[in-house]
Amino acid sequence: MKNKTDFLILLLAVSCGALVANIYYTQPIIQYISDDLHIPSNVSGLLTTLTQIGYGAGLFFLVPMADLYKSKRIIILLLGVTILSLVGALFSTNGMLFLFVVTIIGIGASAAQMLVPLTMKMVPKEQVGNYIGKVMSGLLIGIMVARPFSIAVTDWLGWRMVFLFSLFFLVSILLLLLKFLPNFEVESNLGITYPALLRSMVRVLKETQPLQQRAFYHACIFATFSLYWTVMPILLRSESLHFSNNEIALIGFVAIAGALLTPYIGKLADKGYIFFMTNVSMGLVILSIFLLFFVRDHSVISIALIVISGLVLDIGVAGNMLLGQKVIFSLNPAIRNRLNGLYMTIFFLGGAFGSWIGSYSYYQFSPETALLFAIAFPFFALIVHISKGNRAFTKAIG
């Protein structure tokens, strides 16, 4: 039984990573795609923006549907749509068509967030944090490996091969999910309509304080994460540092190791150290950005600081995301997918803002300004979290 559970958790982790990676493949290779498809420079930014908009729309409008219908059916359908869209991207010769299919790819990628809550139905309650940590490791590795992978493959084989690889990978995952993913029953009350489901999300957000708090914390953390990976490739390619694409890709791959520690944070969460580990996670994100202020050149010391920064950032981000999901998944099972959809939508908006403010502040002001923003987000979240903890402690002993 344990071997079967471990296999299913591994399948969930790999599936989540493979799906969500599609949102980030285009980010570092926009120039190559735009040149090949003759997309104007003032429109090329939509290559990543539309994918993210599609993903955000899927999080809000599709993920909550798993509270109404069996998750497996929706997941398989979205995977099929994503696969067809990848075929369209692979063979596209028209810029407008490509912009359309990457939007659909983003929508399909939201299926990853229907897979994560299924962990709760597969594992013992006392080990939820550990197993969610394993699934989230897969998801975060997918996010982090996407950019360096697409850079490396584009350099060697051309940008279309990135989509060909993703196509083959997702077809394999589709077949595995069809065969092995259990067809769990819906836990919510029957009879609610889809429009009523969407309306209920406003009430869920308004009435669920733990969701509000954890979504805010991770919106701040993910803003820094997105800012970091938006600004870092630009910074590393600058004249003072002069890193090659392959070196940037290698640094990205090395930093992935940080996400592998997520299950250990999950075990601590299972033991009740959620407040403490939240503070640690936020502190690690702050430290990761602080280290970059000492990167000045292409020296061994600077390379070491960059690698350590990436590792520490990934541990902090992965840990905080896991802790948030541990909290919200412990709430009402009947609205679990709505909770997760809201949580993901809110922090994803934080990530989109982080990408924008990072790029804007870097070009309009300086790299240091961008890094100051990157520190400010988690610092603010940490202050709010500590103050809420202190108020709760004061109330408890009062």
Secondary structure as GFF3:
##gff-version 3
##sequence-region A 1 398
A	DSSP	alpha_helix	2	21	.	.	.	ID=ss1
A	DSSP	three_ten_helix	27	29	.	.	.	ID=ss2
A	DSSP	alpha_helix	30	37	.	.	.	ID=ss3
A	DSSP	alpha_helix	41	44	.	.	.	ID=ss4
A	DSSP	alpha_helix	46	61	.	.	.	ID=ss5
A	DSSP	three_ten_helix	63	67	.	.	.	ID=ss6
A	DSSP	alpha_helix	71	91	.	.	.	ID=ss7
A	DSSP	alpha_helix	95	109	.	.	.	ID=ss8
A	DSSP	alpha_helix	112	115	.	.	.	ID=ss9
A	DSSP	three_ten_helix	116	121	.	.	.	ID=ss10
A	DSSP	three_ten_helix	125	127	.	.	.	ID=ss11
A	DSSP	alpha_helix	128	157	.	.	.	ID=ss12
A	DSSP	alpha_helix	160	180	.	.	.	ID=ss13
A	DSSP	alpha_helix	194	207	.	.	.	ID=ss14
A	DSSP	alpha_helix	209	237	.	.	.	ID=ss15
A	DSSP	alpha_helix	245	255	.	.	.	ID=ss16
A	DSSP	three_ten_helix	256	261	.	.	.	ID=ss17
A	DSSP	alpha_helix	262	270	.	.	.	ID=ss18
A	DSSP	alpha_helix	274	292	.	.	.	ID=ss19
A	DSSP	alpha_helix	300	329	.	.	.	ID=ss20
A	DSSP	three_ten_helix	333	335	.	.	.	ID=ss21
A	DSSP	alpha_helix	336	364	.	.	.	ID=ss22
A	DSSP	alpha_helix	367	397	.	.	.	ID=ss23
###
